[in-house]
């Protein structure tokens, strides 16, 4: 009488290529669904619990440990009402003018980014809103790909489902990168201005907002002519920026 192990081996041998492919697809499908459920539940928890770290922070912690052991990730969580309205307005003016009223993404911005990437022959733009940036920072990597962009949009929909705009913005302000290992408004205020997030001036806030797309670069090039010029532009736009209700 054949042993159970032998029987299983013979059964596996009889599986044709099509069945193996179907099996692999099923396993991948289950893994994908489980991943999305994890994201969905985790975001639900974060409606009442502050995230202790993000995917970007954890990645940076490993990078700094290997490349810059003299540095570590800096981040201090502060409540939404303890962050300067100047900074909130500056970031909305710079990153996502329709943040308070959109549903987490801007179709026109995504299409413009698509056309720009097609013209360049590589991914150079993403057209991401504040909600999309937060989705990426919380869970994903810095790798640029259309697969990652698709996952970013799914997570963005989850954020918009679970949270109001103020909570999304609060987590963003406490999680976004502002320099080499510098995360969140409070750490950035201390790092650049020896101040607190609550006391940031309009000019300081505009400058920090301009740094967001390339924080490490501007950390090392603080006298950049572009940084100074763009800061002036954002400072003039801040008054029209609409904060979430």
C-alpha positions in Angstrom: 0.0 0.0 0.0 1.4 3.4 -1.0 2.2 5.9 1.7 0.3 9.2 1.9 3.4 11.1 0.8 3.8 8.9 -2.3 0.2 9.4 -3.2 0.5 13.2 -2.9 3.6 13.1 -5.1 1.9 11.1 -7.8 -1.1 13.4 -7.7 1.1 16.4 -8.1 2.9 14.8 -11.0 -0.4 14.3 -12.8 -1.2 18.0 -12.6 -0.8 19.6 -16.0 0.8 23.0 -16.6 -2.6 24.7 -16.8 -3.5 23.5 -13.3 -0.2 24.7 -11.9 -0.8 28.1 -13.5 -4.3 28.2 -12.0 -2.9 27.2 -8.6 -0.3 29.9 -8.8 -2.8 32.5 -9.8 -5.1 31.5 -7.0 -2.3 31.8 -4.4 -1.3 35.2 -5.8 -5.0 36.3 -5.7 -5.4 35.2 -2.1 -2.1 37.0 -1.1 -3.3 40.2 -2.9 -6.7 40.1 -1.1 -5.0 39.5 2.2 -2.7 42.5 1.7 -5.6 44.8 0.8 -7.5 43.6 3.9 -4.4 44.3 6.0 -4.2 47.9 4.6 -7.9 48.4 5.1 -8.0 47.2 8.8 -4.7 49.1 9.6 -6.1 52.4 8.2 -9.3 51.8 10.3 -7.2 51.5 13.4 -5.3 54.7 12.6 -8.5 56.7 12.7 -8.1 56.6 16.5 -4.5 55.5 17.0 -1.5 57.5 15.7 0.9 55.6 13.4 4.1 54.9 15.2 6.1 54.8 11.9 5.7 54.6 8.2 7.2 52.4 5.4 9.4 55.4 4.4 10.7 55.9 8.0 11.5 52.2 8.4 13.3 52.1 5.1 15.3 55.2 6.0 16.2 53.8 9.4 17.9 50.8 7.7 19.5 53.1 5.1 20.9 55.5 7.7 22.2 52.6 9.9 24.2 51.4 6.9 25.3 54.7 5.3 25.1 57.3 8.1 25.3 55.7 11.5 25.7 59.2 13.0 22.1 60.0 12.0 18.8 58.5 12.9 15.1 59.1 12.1 13.8 62.2 13.8 10.1 62.5 14.4 7.9 63.9 17.1 4.1 63.6 16.8 2.1 66.7 17.6 -1.7 67.2 17.4 -3.3 68.9 14.4 -4.1 72.1 16.3 -0.5 72.4 17.5 0.7 72.8 13.9 0.8 76.3 12.4 -2.0 77.2 10.1 0.7 78.9 8.0 2.3 75.5 7.3 -1.1 73.9 6.5 -1.9 76.6 4.0 1.5 76.6 2.4 1.4 72.8 1.8 -2.1 72.9 0.3 -1.0 75.8 -1.9 2.1 74.0 -3.0 1.0 70.3 -3.2 -2.8 70.0 -3.6 -4.9 73.2 -4.0 -8.2 71.2 -4.0 -7.3 69.0 -1.0 -10.3 70.1 1.0 -12.8 69.3 -1.7 -11.4 66.5 -3.8 -12.0 62.7 -3.3 -8.3 61.9 -2.9 -7.1 62.2 -6.4 -7.2 64.6 -9.3 -7.9 63.0 -12.7 -6.5 65.9 -14.7 -3.2 65.8 -12.7 -2.9 62.0 -13.3 -3.5 62.4 -17.0 -1.0 65.2 -17.2 1.6 63.1 -15.4 0.8 60.2 -17.8 1.5 62.4 -20.9 4.7 63.8 -19.3 6.0 60.3 -18.6 5.1 59.1 -22.1 7.0 62.0 -23.6 10.1 61.3 -21.4 9.9 57.6 -21.9 10.1 57.0 -18.2 8.2 57.8 -15.0 9.1 61.3 -13.9 5.8 62.5 -12.5 2.9 61.0 -10.6 0.3 63.8 -10.2 -0.2 62.8 -6.5 -2.5 64.6 -4.1 -1.8 64.9 -0.4 -3.9 61.7 0.2 -1.9 59.8 -2.4 1.4 61.0 -1.0 0.3 59.8 2.5 -0.8 56.4 1.1 2.6 55.9 -0.5 4.5 57.1 2.6 2.5 54.8 5.0 2.8 51.6 3.1 4.8 51.6 -0.1 8.3 52.1 -1.4 10.0 55.0 -3.3 10.1 52.8 -6.4 8.3 54.4 -9.4 6.1 52.0 -11.3 2.6 51.9 -12.6 1.9 48.9 -10.4 2.9 50.9 -7.3 0.7 53.8 -8.6 -2.3 51.5 -8.9 -1.8 50.3 -5.3 -1.3 53.9 -4.2 -4.8 54.7 -5.6 -6.4 51.8 -3.9 -4.9 52.8 -0.5 -5.9 56.4 -1.2 -9.6 55.3 -1.6 -9.3 53.4 1.8 -7.9 56.5 3.5 -10.8 58.6 2.1 -13.3 56.0 3.2 -12.1 55.8 6.8 -10.9 59.3 7.6 -12.0 62.9 7.3 -9.7 65.3 5.6 -8.4 66.8 8.9 -7.3 63.3 10.1 -5.6 62.6 6.8 -3.8 65.9 6.9 -2.8 65.4 10.6 -1.2 62.1 9.8 0.5 63.6 6.7 1.9 66.6 8.6 3.4 64.2 11.1 4.7 61.7 8.6 6.0 63.5 5.5 9.8 63.5 4.9 11.6 66.9 5.3 15.2 66.0 5.0 17.8 63.2 5.7 15.9 61.3 8.4 13.7 64.3 9.3 10.0 63.4 9.4 7.0 65.5 10.4 6.4 69.1 11.0 7.7 69.3 14.5 11.0 67.6 13.7 11.4 69.9 10.6 10.7 73.1 12.6 13.4 72.1 15.1 15.8 70.9 12.4 15.6 74.0 10.2 14.5 76.8 12.5 15.1 75.7 16.1 11.4 76.4 16.6 8.2 74.4 17.0 5.6 73.5 14.4 3.1 75.8 16.2 5.3 78.8 15.8 6.3 78.6 12.1 6.0 81.9 10.2 4.5 82.3 6.8 7.9 82.5 5.1 9.3 79.5 7.0 6.2 77.5 6.2 6.3 78.4 2.5 9.9 77.3 2.3 9.2 74.0 4.0 6.3 73.4 1.6 8.6 73.9 -1.4 11.1 71.4 -0.1 8.6 68.5 0.0 9.1 67.1 -3.5 12.9 66.8 -3.0 13.5 67.2 0.8 17.0 65.6 0.9 18.2 67.6 -2.1 17.0 70.9 -0.6 18.4 69.9 2.8 21.8 69.9 1.1 21.1 72.9 -1.2 19.4 75.4 1.2 20.7 78.4 -0.8 19.1 77.2 -4.0 17.8 80.0 -6.2 14.8 77.9 -7.2 14.0 77.3 -3.5 14.0 81.1 -2.8 12.0 82.0 -5.9 9.4 79.2 -5.4 9.0 80.1 -1.7 7.9 83.6 -2.7 5.3 82.2 -5.1 3.8 79.9 -2.5 3.9 82.6 0.2 1.7 84.7 -2.2 -0.7 81.8 -2.7 -1.2 80.8 0.9 -4.0 83.2 1.6 -6.3 81.5 -0.9 -5.6 78.0 0.4 -8.7 76.3 1.8 -8.1 74.2 4.9 -10.2 71.1 5.6 -13.3 71.9 7.7 
